[in-house]
Amino acid sequence: MKVYAAVDLGASSGRVMVGRVGPDSLEVTEAHRFPNRPVRTPEGLRWDILALYAGVLDGLRAAGPALDSVGIDSWAVDYGLLDADGALLGNPVHYRDARTEGVAEKVWATVPAGELYASTGLQYAPFNTLYQLTAARESAQLAAAERLLLIPDLLSYWLTGEQGTELTNASTTQLVDPRTREWSYDIASRLGIDLGLFAPLRQPGDPAGVLRAEVLEETGLRGPVPVTVVGSHDTASAVAAVPAVEERFAYICTGTWSLVGLELDAPVLTEASRAANFTNELGLDGTVRYLRNIMGLWLLQECVRAWGDPELGELLREAARVPALRSVVDAGDAGFLAPGRMPERIADACRASGQSVPESRGEITRCILDSLALAHRRAVGEARELAGHPVDVVHIVGGGTRNALLCQLTADACGLPVVAGPTEAAALGNVLVQARAHGLVGDLAGMRRLLARTQPSTRYEPQGDTARWQAAEARLAAR
């Protein structure tokens, strides 16, 4: 039995999970959880990266004293800048910061959107690293920077003193060619982006160094403790933990975002794919995560915050009593990206489209869940068509697996069975890559067979006629 620490950082919280892996056993338990609270400064919205690092150290202390390895995954696209001495130049900018507004049009004036997609395969999102770097072009921080590290790589650097850029996360920067799995030097050069800022690319399973003596002393861990490169984009780790024993599956990684798509052997770089706003991110073992980003449970999280944090279970019970599909919104609408006033913004969107306006908390919650299920349906259907890839089952992993109503609505909307679980998919994928680096598990298929044998799941069969979902979809399209 080997013991691994999985540092898993989400947009609203971080945690350190302890994974124990044996020849036919796999379990994870939570050692420490801590909040991830962005801070609005006079300069804009920033991540409190020092608080996150302190949470990681506290988590490693709670996970110890004996660990066989540590791996780190987090959200994508954001980064820290280091000076020539390796010191951080300010708190990393939050992807919801307004600095990238209008930047995409400036980029497309140099590299047209179609050409950019054909070269990098990434869907348009205003916060992609490419647009962030373009927005920061004239900043003093970028001018002074000698190194750029994506968030998991920054934390790994602080733990080990060694620098690298993990590939699955690098693929979200819009600066990687998904066909070659290398940097797109042509795109970067034309946009004036210096790829020399990035540390060398490394793959999941590569060594990332060992914990520094100061880290061992602060955490009480017995050294040496290696740090292993994992799929450091949390979605890459989560998709690796989809317990699929068949090939014809779609996945939905649920949490603050819903990432809906397919696992493919090659990217889909057609103009139709770009128009549908699908992305080609890199996964483990040469795979491509062909998916669409949907706003996800962020919509509900923001409403819950606005309502003073009521009990979620009661909200879901109220939502279950509301008639289905009375009102829906586009869960992919960038108008919902910024925080604040989410209940009012959802009501306004329904009013503007001539639908029944949800007023109570239960009605708004049902509107959100119906809208997410509808977005899941649309993404699964379009991915299947664009990739020419049949789908027999939908796997839901991540925090949304706890939301039985959302899982059932997704099955109903897609007209396909839904298998929900595991909840801790990102942490499990993180742990399994570490275990594979130590020879405890085999290839990706072997990892998934172990997951299917050891992790609980719930199956939801579709109910009702999908025609009502088709009608709701048409209603949104006609806005």
N, C-alpha and C positions, 0 to 999 in steps of 0.2 A: 504494500500500500504506500503510495506517494501522496504528499500533501502540497497543494499549490495555493497561492494567493492570487485571486483574480480581482484586480482593481477595475471597477466598472463605473464610469462617470457618465451620468445622463444630464440632460439640460436643466433638471430641477433638483436632482440629488445625486450623490455619489455613494458608493458602498465598496467595502472590501469583503469578498466572499472567499470562504475556504473550501477548496475542492479536494476530495479524497478519491483517488482512482486506484483500482486494483484490476486484476485480470478480467473480471466480469462484474465489476462494481463501479458505481459513479454516484457521488452525492456532493451537494454543495450546501453550505450553511452560511448564514450571514454573521460576520465577525463585527462589523461596524458600519453604520449608516450615518451620513452627514448631509446637511443641506447644501445646495448649490444656488446661491442667491446672487444674481448679477447686481451690479451697483451702477446707478446713474450718476455720473460725474459731470462737471461743467463741460467736459470734452465729448461726452456721449455715454452710451451703454457699454460697460466693461465687465469682464469676468473677474471675480475675486480669486485669482489663481493661487495666491498665498494661502488663503483659507482652504482651498482644495488640496494643496500639498500637505497642509497640516492634517487634514482629514485622512489623507493616504497614510501618513506616518502613524496616526492614531490607529488606523485600521490594521496596519502591519504589526503594530505592537499587540493588538487584540488577537491577531491570527497566530502569533508565535507560540513558543519560542523557536520551533523547528519547522522550516519550510524548505521544500526541494526546489522551488522556483517561484518567481513573481511575474505576472503579465499585466499589461495595462491596455484598456480600450476606453474610448470616449466618443462623443459626438464628433462630427467631421468639420471640415473647412476652416476652422479658426486656428490661430497660430500665435506664437510669441516671437519677438525679435530680440536677438542678443547682440551685444557690442563685441568689440575685438577681444575683450577679456572674458567673454562668456556670460556677462551679466545681463539680466532681463531689462529691456528698455520699456518699462511701463506695463500695466496690466493689459492682457490681450483684449482686443475689441470683440464685442458680442455680435454674432451674426445677425441679430435683430436690430442692430444700430442702423441709423438712417443714412450713413455715409455713402452707401452704394446706390441710393436713389438716382436714377437717370444715367448711371455709369454704363449700363449695358449698351445703350445706344452709341456711346462714344467708342466702345470696343468694336461694335459691329460696323462702324464707319471705316475701321481699319481692316478687320477680318469679318466679312459678312457672316451672319448667324448660321446659314447653311454650311458654309465652309468650316466654321468653328466646330459644328456638330460632327461633320464628316471626319474631322481630325481628332477630336477628343471624345465624342460619343456622349457628352454630358448634357443633360436637360438644362433648360434655362432656369436658373434660380438666382435672384438678385444678390444672394450672399455667397455665391461660389468664390473660392479663394482668388481666382483670376480677377473678378470684379473688385474684391477687397483690395488687392494689390494695386489695381489701376486707380482706385479711389485714394490710396495712400501715396501715390507717386510723388507728390510734392511735399510730403510730410518730413519733418526733421528726424523722426524716429527711423523711418525707412532709409533715409540718407545716411544715418549713423550705423545702420545694421550691418553686421558681418555674417549673420546666420539667421535663418528662419526655421523654427521647429513647430510642427503641428502639435496640438495639445498633448496627446499621449507621449509623443517623442520628447517634448519638453520635460514632462514629469519623469520620464525614464532617464533623461540626461541628469536631472537633479539627483536621482537615486544612484546613478552609476558613474557619472562623469563622462560618458560616451555618447556620441551623437549619431543619429541615423534618421531616415525617413521611411516609415513602413509603407509598403506598396498599396494595400487596400485603401488606406486613408489618403495617400497621395493621389489616388485615382479620382478623388472627389474635388481636387483643386481645379479641374478643367485644364490641366497642364500635362496630362499623360495621354499617350496614344494607346487605346485599349487593345489594338491589334498587336503591337510590339511589346506592350507592358513596360515601356520606357518613356522618358520625358519627351514631350513634343517640342523640340528645340525650335522648329520653324515658327510655331504659334507664339512661343515666348519671345523670340527675337523680334517678330513684327510688332508685338505689343510693348516692347521695351521692358520686359520682365527678366531679371537676371536669375537664371536657374542655378547659378553658383551660390546663391543664398541657401539653397537646400542642401542638407547633409546627404550622403550617399543613400541610395535606395536599399532597403533590406526586405526580406521575405518573412512571412509568418513561419515560425520555427527556428529562425536564426538566433544566435546568441546576441544579447544586447548589453553584456557586461555583467558585473557583480555589484552587489550593494556596497557602497562606500563604507569605510570604517566608521565614519561619523553617523551614518544611517543605522548601522548595526548597534552602535552605542545608544542612540536615541530610542530605538524600537525594542531593544533587548533580544534581538534575533541572534541565533548562533550562526556564524559564518563559516565558510563562504556561502552566500545565497545568490545564485545566478538570476538574472532577469532575462526572460525569454520574449522575443518578438512574437506577438500574436496577431490575429486580424484586428488591428488597433482601431479601425472604424467599428463602432459597436454593432452596426448592422451586418458587417462581414462576419463578426463572431456569432451574431444571432442566427444568420442564415446557415452557418456551419452547424448549428445546433438544431436545425429542423430535423425531426426524427422520421424522415421519409424513407420508406423501404421500397418505394417505387419511383420511377423517373418522371411520370406524368403528373407533376404537382405544381401548384402555385403556392407562394408564401405571402404572409402578411406579418411584418414585424411591427407590433403595436406598442405605443407609448405616447410620448409627446407628439411624435409623428407616426403616421402609418406608411410603411414602405411596402408597396405591393408589387409583386412581380414574379419572375421566373429565373431559374438558374440555367444558364446556357453555356455552350462550349465556345461561342464566338459572339462578338458584338453585333447589334443590329444598327446600322448607320444610315438607313434610308431616309429620304426626305419625309416620308409618311411617319416614320418613327419620331423624327424631330418635331413635326407638326403636332404629334400627339403628346409631346413633352415627356418622353421616356428617356431614362438615363442608362448608361452602360458603365457600371462601376465594377471594379475587379474584386474577385473573391478568392477563396483558397484553391490551390491545385489547378490553376489555369482556368478557373471558371469565371463567368461574367454574371454579375447581378444586374439583370435587365428589369428595371423597376420604375415606378412613378412615386414621387414624394407627395403625400397628401397631408393636410394639416393635422390630422389625427386627434388624439385625446387632448391636445392643447386647447381646443375649443371648450371642452368640458372643464378642464383644469382652470382656465381663466374665469369661467362662469362660477365655479365653486369658490374661487378666491373672491370674486365680486360679491357673492352671497354670504361671505363670512365663514367659509369652510364648514358647511353642513355635512352630516353623515352621508357618505356616498350611497350606501345601501338603501337608505330611505329615498334618495333621489331616483334611484333605479326602479324602486317599487312604484313610485309615483309615475315614472315614465312608462312603465309597463301597462298602466291603466289608461294611457292616452291612445286614441285611435291611431293606427299606423299611417304614415305617409301623408298626414294632413298638411304638413309644410316641410319643405326641404331647402337646403342651401347648397351651394357648390363648396365642398370641403377642400377643394384645391385653390380657392380664390385667394390671391395674395392680399386682398383687403383684410383678411383675418390674421395676417402675419404679426402685426404689432400687438403688444399687450394693451389691456385697458378696455373697459366698457363692453365686454364681449356679449352679455345678454342683450343690451340695446342694439348692438351692431347686427346680431343675428335677427332680431325682430325687424330692424330696418330693412335688411336684405329680403325678408319674406314680404314685407309691405311693398317694397319696390317692385317685386315680381308678381304682385297681385294675388298672393296666397293668403290663407288664414294666418294671422299674426299670433305666434305663441306668446303667452303672457305669464303663466305660472312657471315655477321652477321645473315642475314635471313636464310641462309642454315644451319648454326650451330644451330640456335634457332629451326628450324623445325626438325633437327636431334634429338635434346633433347626432344621435345614434342612427336614426334613419338616414341622415345625410352621409354619415361615414360608411354605412353598409352600401348605400347607393354608389359612393365613390369607389369602394372596394370592388363592387360588381363591374363598374365601368373599366377599372384598371385591369382586372383579371381578363375580361373579355377582349379588350384592345391589345393587351400583351400577347394573348394567345393568337390573335389574328395577325399581328405584325410580325411575330417571330415564327409563325407556322408551327406552333408547339401545342399539342393537345394537352388538356388538363382534366384529370379525373377527380382530384381532391384538392382542397385548399387547407394548408397548414397555417394556423395562427400561433405565433409565439410572442413572448414578452408580456408586459403588464396588462394588456387588453384581454389576456386569457382569463383573467378574474371576472371579466364583465360578461356574464352568461347571456344577457340580453343582446349585446353587440355581436357575440359569436353566433347566436341563433339568427339574428337579422341578416348577418353576412351570408350564412348558409341559404336563407330564404331568397336573398337578393341574387346570389350567384347561381342558384339552382344546383348547387354542388354540396356534397358533404364537407363539413369543416371539422378538422381535428385540432383541438386547442391544447397547447402545451408543448414544451415546458415554459413556465413563467420566467424563469431565470435563464433565458436562452443565451443572452450575451455573455454572462458569467460562465455558463457551461461550455460555450464555444471557446472562450478564452482558456479555460482549464484544459479542455481536450487538446488544444494545440500545444500547450506546455507538456501534457502527458505524451503526446506523439513525439515531441522532441526528445523525450526520454525513453522512447521505444515501448511504451505501455499500450498504445493503440496503433492501428494501422492507417489505412487510407481514409478518405472522407466517407466512403460507403461504410467502412468499419466503424468509424466514429458514430455514424447515424444508427447503425444496428445496435450499438451499445446504448445509445440514448433511448431507442424504442423499447429495449428490454428493461431499462432501469428507471425511466422517468414517467410519471403518471400523465395521462391525457384524457380529454373528454371529447366524444364525437357528437356532432350536431347534424342531424339529417334535415334537408330542406323541407319546408312546409309551405303549403299554399301555392298559388299560381304566380309565376314570375311576371305575368302580364301587368300586374299593378306596379311592379318595379319598372317595367318598360315605360308605362305611362308617366311615372314620376320622372324618369330620365328625360322623356320628351318634354315634360313641363319645364325642366331646367334648361334644356337646350333651346327652348323657344323664348327665353328671357330677352 
